[in-house]
Amino acid sequence: MPAQQARVFLAMALCGAAVACACDGARALRRLLGLGDVLSGALDLAMGALAAAAMTVTALCLRIDPLRLYVFAGVAAGFALY
């Protein structure tokens, strides 16, 4: 059981790092294109949807039945370590 939790934590940390990388890409795109407030907000919503989809797909691939605190901690750790 602890080995599976460690595997899930690391996979979710990778997911968090990937989402952080995508957020950096969106920030660069926003600066490059000089988007206004409305389009910038729409891009932020799209990034939120991407983050939710990435977490959901990762959780489904790993067959995580109940989402535990360590799953969200893994995403936050990956996001912070990026």
C-alpha positions, 0 to 999 in steps of 0.5 A, a space after each residue: 500500500 505505501 509503495 502504491 501511494 508513493 507511485 501515485 504521489 510521484 505521478 501526480 507530482 509529474 502532472 503538477 509539473 506539467 501543468 506548471 509548464 503549461 501555465 508558463 507557456 500560457 504566460 509567454 503567449 499572453 505576453 507575446 500576443 499582448 492579450 487584453 483582460 477578457 482574453 487573458 481571463 479566458 486563457 486563465 479559465 482554459 488553463 484551469 480546465 486543462 489542470 482539472 483534466 490532467 488531474 482527472 486523466 492521471 487519476 483514472 489511468 492510475 485507478 485511484 478510487 478515492 482521491 486522498 490528500 496525498 494526491 493533491 499534495 503531489 500536484 502541489 509539490 510538482 507545481 512548486 518544484 517546477 
